Structure formats: C-alpha cells, structure tokens
Amino acid sequence: MPTVPILMPQLGESIAEATVVRIGIAPGVEVMVDQEVIEVETSKATMGVTTLCRGTVKEIMAKEGETYSVGTLLGLLDVTEEEVAKTGVDTLEAAADRRTAAAASPQQQEKNLHFALDDDSYEEAPAVVPSVKGLPVPTGTMGAHYISPRMRARMDDMGLREADISAIVGTGAGGRVTVEDLEKFIDYIETWPSSNASPMRLAVADAMRRSWTRPLATVGLPVRLDRVLEHRRNQDPKPGLTLYVLRAFALALVEDPASSGFLMGQKVVHPRAFDIGVAVQVEDGVVVPVLRKVDQKSLQELTNEYAQMVERGRRRRLSEDDVRGGIATVTNFGTFGLTSGTPIPLPNETLMLGLGAGVKKPVWSEQVEAFVPMTEAELVVTFDHRVVDGGGAGMLLSRVAKLLQEPEKL
C-alpha cells in the first residue's frame, strides 16, 4: 500500500520551524483530505498541520513539545492507489524510485545535486532556511522553499545574498532558484550597461542588508516647526533643524531608555550613554558621525561640534571612533525636498528618526477661531519591532514633538 508523508508545512514566509503542541491522531485512525491532525505553535500564532489526502495513520514520528524545522517528516499515512491517482499526491515509494533512478545516472545525479539528500529518511531532514519567496500553506510534497547547499556555495563564490537573487524566476521544484537559473541570469545581464560600485556604496549596501534581517516598521507624526524656526532666527550661530531634533530625541530617550536598547537573547540591553549619530550625505553614500552624550549638552554646545563633524565627514576624514557606538541616528531628508520617508536604522541600532521638509499649511487656531498658516513637517521613526511596538514608537514621537514646541529648553 502506498505511503504518503505528513510534513511540517511552511507556516509563514519568515518561519523556519514550529513546536508541536497537540497531536490529534493515532496509528490506525482513518483521516480525510485536508483534516487537521497536528497543532503546532510558532512565535506568531498557533496553526494546524493538515493531511494531503484520505488514508489511515501508519505512524507518528512527531512528539508533543518538540520543535521541528519546515519540511520535517511528522507522520505517515497508508493510502490506496485510487486515492493517489485521484489527488495526485507524491508517495515515499515514488520518491525512492526517483532517487534510485538518479543514482543510476551520474549525469542526472550531478544535474540534480542541489536537490539530493544524503539520507533517504525524512527524519534527518536538515533545518530549512526560507528564502525571499516562501511557499503557501501547506507545503505539499515538494518541501519548503529553500536555497540548496550547492546554490548557496555558488552564491558565496560570487558574493551574493538572498536579496540579490530576488529578481530571478526559479524553475526548480517549488519555485526554487537553481544554479542554472542564476548562471542564465548572469549571462542575460552581461551586456547591460554597468559601473563598479565604490567601497562606500558597498559598505552602505552591506549595512542595509544586515539591517533588513530584522522586522522593521515606521510610524510618522506631523510636527509644527514655527517655534523652532523663530527660536533659530535669534541664535548666533544658527543651529540647523537637525540639531533641534537631535537634542529633543536624546531627551525623549532619556525618559524611556529601553526603547533605544537592543535585543540580545532574552534581554533588552539599555544604552550606557546617549550617543546619537547624524546621517550626512557624501559623494556616493552616507556617513554617520556620532555626537557623544547629546542629553548632557545644550543646543549651543552641540552646534560647533556638529559643524566640525559634518565638515570632516564630507571630506572623508572621520576616524573609526567618530562613527562608532551610536545608539540611534537622526536624518534630515527634508533637505532634499522630501516630505516623508522610511529611513533604515544601522544594524547595531534600534531606532532611526527622520525629519521631512517643512510645508506651509492652513491650521485651525482655537485662539483666533480661524485658519492660520503654519509650517509643518513629517517626523518619522523606523524601529526594530522586536524591541519597540507601534504604540511605544508613537509615544516617543509625541514626546519629541512636544519638546520641539519649547526650543528654548533645548
């Protein structure tokens, strides 16, 4: 009698494993098509593993409380030949026949090396790393969408990451991108116009790749800048708008230091000092000089230090100490005329605060009971959602906006 596997499905694009919390079947029990037989739990939700066809439970390998990677064999079903023909499911016997045929043909074995398993048993299935595409639920018998060892080795040779192959359409099982797909794509774009990326651009690209391995989110809040602009007109030298935001940001973080901490295992590590970086646009990239102890320095004290840092940054004269150890970053993308954005924090930081361009808008005034022109800008913060939630980020923005309404205290 044919045997059909019950596999741990791909329960989400970024989920590679799940824990069995309840097994609702036993050997000898008859099950129907798409029947929920095992309940599993991920860090996001509790879901059910379903059967691919009708049959009788032959064996259960899974154990309650154990964690299994996507594609792992959880159980076996005995099914009829009629059911296999009706549903088109793959069986263990058919898979074994394919492996035997591949072993008998060295050329075919080499061609499909990236699909081969060292062991015929599903029980020793390796942990699967989902790629940028993912599979729907359930996985079916094709297994989870993953990058094969052969493919990963070729990518390492070429210095490529998962994000670099997102434009390639995979022709392998389950939509996998194969080595052949990669080579064809490289040949296809060989004649396209290109230019060598500078070391600065490569450094930015590497930092953004590492940053994007985290769950990042962005929230925004309009802030009125009229009081800041009025205060700035009376200063000599005049602080940039970035400095006002930087100072208000530091004071807000002092009140809630956990929001700028970073996750290490089961701990959120709080900052020892409120050293905050400022994004500075330079030729072919961005540098982020770090201003130290921003919470302890007045706006005027920061003005000269900031000007020197920016000047040295644009001349590429920043030392390693000048750009190390920041807990967050501020960027003023409004200088480019942009009204909104979603800046990405550095890999070692949890937060990045951005300020958009100021725009004159009619705002209702309760004092004069009429619309009056005011300058508003979008204040946004991108955050690591593992450390900060949307509500916490919103309260942080509200506090920064409130502090900016009293610029004389900065």
N, C-alpha and C positions, 0 to 999 in steps of 0.2 A: 504494500500500500504506500503511495507517495507521502512524503513528509514535507510540510510547509513550516518555515520558521516564524516565530513571533519575535520581532526585533524591537529594540529601543528606538523610537522614532525621533526625527529632528523636531523638537518641540518649539523651536524659535530660531531665528537666523543667527543669534549670537550664543545659543545654548549648546554646549558640547556634552553635557551629562545630566542625569537626573537620578533621584533616590526613590526606590520602591517603597511605598508606604502601605500598600494593601494588595494582596493577591486574591482575586475573586474567583479563581478556578482551581481545579484539582485534576490529576490524571484520571481519565475515564469519563470526564464530563463532556457532553456534546455542546458545541458553541455554534452560533450563527455568524453570518457575514457582518462585519463591522460591529461586533459586540465588544463592549468594554470589558477587558478581562484583568487588567492590572492598573492600579492607580499609582502614579508617580508624582513627585514633587520637585520643582526647580526653585531657584531663588526668586522667581517671579510669580508662579502660580502652581496649582495642583491640576493635573490633567490625566486623561485616561489613555492607555495603550489598547488599541482595538485589533481585532483579527481581520485578516485579508480575505478569508473565505470560510465556508462552513466545514466543520470537521470535529474530530474527537481529540481531546487533550492527551497527548502521549507522554509528555514530560515537562516539568517546570524546573528550569535552572536558576531562575531569579530567587532571591531571598529578601524578605522584608527588612528594611533598614539599611540595605546595601546600595551603593551608588554605582551606576553603570554608564559607560560612555555611549554616545549615539552610535547605532549600528550593532550593538552587542546582542547576542542571542539570549533571549529571556525564556523561551519555551518552544515546544514542538507540537505540531498538530498532525494527526493522521487524517488524510483526506482521500476521497475517491478520485478515480481517473476522470469521471464525469465532471466533478467539481473543478478539477484543474483545467479541463477543456472549456468549461463554462466561464470561469473567472479569469483565466489566463495567468494565474499566479505562477511564480517560479518555485521549484521544489529543490530540496537538498540533493536529490538524485540527479536532477538536470544540471545543477551547479557542479557536482562532482564529475559528470561526464564532460563538461566543458573544460575543467581543469586537466582531465586526463588527455583530452584532445590537444590542449595547448602544450602539455608536457611532451607529447609525441612529436610535436613540430617545433624545432628550435627557432625557426623564423617567426612563427606565430607567438612563441613564448617571449621572444625579445620585443616584438611589436606591442604586446600587452603587459610588459613588465611592470608598468605603473599600476596595474590592477591586480597583480598577483599577490597572494598571501603566502607567508612562509609555512603556515599551518592550515590544514583543511578544516579544522574545527572553528566554529564561530565563537566558542567560549573564550578563546585567547585573542579576540579582536582588539586591535590597538586603539588607543584613545584617538578620537577623530577631532580634528580642528576645523570647524566650519569656515569656509572661505567667504568672499564678499557676496556670493549669490544665495546660498542656502536652498533648502528644499521645503515643500509644503508638508503638512502633516496628513497621513503618516508617510514614512519614507518609502513604503513598498519594499520590494526585494532588491532594489538597486543600491541600498545602503545610503549613508549620509553623503552630502556633497562635501568633498574634502580635496585637499591638494596632496597628491601622491608623493611618496618619498623621492621617486625619480624626478617628478616635476619640481619639487622643492629644491632638489640638488641642482637642477638646471637653472632655476631662478637665482639661487645663491651664487652660481658661477657668473651670472650676468648682473648681479647686484640689484635684483628686482624684489619687490614686496607684493603682498596680496593686492594692494590698491593699484599697482602698476599694470595688472592684468585684467582690470575691471572692464576694459573696452573690448576684450577678446571674447568672441562667442565660442563656447565649448561644444565639442562634438562627441565627447566621451559619455559614458554611462552616467545618467543623472545630470547631464549638462556640465560635466567636469571639463575643465580646460586641460588638454593634454599637451605633452611636449611638442607634438606635431603641430597643434594649433598655435602654440607660441612661436615656433620657428616660421610657420607660414605668415603670421602677423608681422614678425620682424622683417621678413623678405618683402612683404607688401609695402611697408613704410620706408624701405631702404632708400628709395629715390625721392622721398619728400624733402622739402627744404628744412634745414635744421641748424642749430648752433650749439656750441658746447656750453653747458651750464657752468657758471662761475663757482668757486668754492663757497662764496657767500650764499648763492642760490641753493647749492646742495646742502649746506648746513641748515638753512631755513626749511627745506623740504624734509630733511631727516627729523627735525624737531617737530614739524607738523604731523608727520606720520606717527611719531611716538605719542603726541598729544591726542591724536584721534583714536587711540586704542581705548580711551576712557569714554563713558557716557556723558557727553557734554550737552548742556542746554543753555539757552539765552532768554533773558527777560528784559523788558525795557520800560522806561518811565519818562514822560516829558518833564523837564525841569526849567523853571524860569531863570534867566540869566541877567535880568535888568539890574539887580542889586550888585551882582558881581561886576558887571560892566561899569557901573557907576563908581564902585569902590576902586576899580583898576585905574580909572581916569585920574584919580587923585594920588596915585602912587608914583614914586620915582626911586629906582627904576620900576617899570611896569611889569608885574608878574604875568606870565602867559595864563590863558584859561586852563591849560593843562595842570598848572601848579595849584590852582584853586581846587580842582577836582582831586588832585593827588592828596592834598592836605586833608580835605573833607573825608576822603576814602580812608586814610590812615586813622583818623579819629573815630570813624564808624567801626573800623575793625578792632580797635582797642576795646570797644564795648562788647564785641562778640568775637573773640579770637578764634573760636572753634571753626567759624565759617571760612577762615583762611588757612586752616590746618590741612594736612594731607593724610590719606589713609595708608596705614602700614599694618597689614594683617588685620587684627581685630581692634586696633587702636587708631584714634584720630590724633595725630601729633600736632600740638599747638605751636605757633611760632615763638621763638625766643626774643626776636626783635622785629619791629615793623619796618623792614627794609623793602621798599617798593620800587619796581622798575618802571621806566618810561620808554615806550616804543618810539624809536627815532628812525625815520625813513632815510636810507642812504642809497647810493647807487647799487642797483641790482639786489636790494634786500632790505632787511630791517635789523637794527641792533637795539639792545635793551640795556642801557646803563642803569645801575641800581643806586637810588638815593637812600642813605642809611638813616635809621631812626627818625622817620618822617613825622611820627607822632610827637616827637620831642622838640621839633624845630618850627619856628614861626614861618609864615609865608615869606617874609623878607629874608630870613636866613637861608631859605631854600632857593631864592631867586638866582643868586650868583653861582651857587653850586650847580644848579640845574643848567644854566647857560654854559658853564665850562664843560659839563658832561656832554651836552648836545654838540658843542663845537668839536670836542675830541672824538665823539662818535662819528661825525660826518667826515672827519679826516682819517678815520680808521686808526685812532691812537688810543683806544681803550685797552686797558690791561685785563687780564683774566679776573682779577679781584674786582674790577669795576662792573663786571656783568654777572657776578656770582652771588648766590644766596638770597635772591629776592623771593618774597612770599606771594607776590601778586604783581600785576602790571597794569598800567594805565596807558591808553592810547587815545589820541585826539584825531580821529579820522575825519572830523569836521573841517580840518584844514584843507582837505581835498574837495570840499563842497558836498560831501556825503552826509545825508541826513539820518541814516540808520545803517547798522551793520551787525555782524555776529563775529566779533574777534575771537580768536582761539588762544587760550592760555598756554604758556610754555609747559613742557612735560612735567617739570618739577613744581608747578604752581597749580593751585585750585581755582583761582579767580583771575579774570581779566575785565577791567572796567573800560568802557568806551564812551566817548562823547561825540555826538554828531554836530553838524553845522547849525548855528543859530538861525532861526527864521522868525520874522515879524509876523505875529498873528493877532487877530482881534480876540481879546479875552474879557469875559464879563466881570465887571467890578461891582461888588456889593456896595462899596462906599459911594460911588457916583451914580450907581444904577444905570450903567451904560457900558458898551464895549469899548475897551481902550487897547491901543497897540502895545504888545509886549513881545519880548524876544524869548522864544522857547527853543530848546534843543533836546534831542533824544539822548537819554542816559541809559546805557545798556550794560549788563554784566553777563558774561559767559562763565559757567561754573561746572565743576565736576559734580555730577548728580549723585555720586556715591557719598559725598561729604555734605553737600548742601542741597536742600529741596527748593522748589519754586517759591514757596512761602517765605523761607528764610532769605532767599536772594531778593525777593520783593521788599522785605523789611529793611534789608541792607541798603537797597537803592533809595527807599523812602528816607532813611536816616541821612544818607549823603545829600539828597536833595534839600532836606531841611537845614543841614549845616551850611549849604551854599546860600541860603537866604540870610545868613548872618556872617558875611565875609569879613567883617571887622574882627571877629573872634578867631579867624584862621591864622 
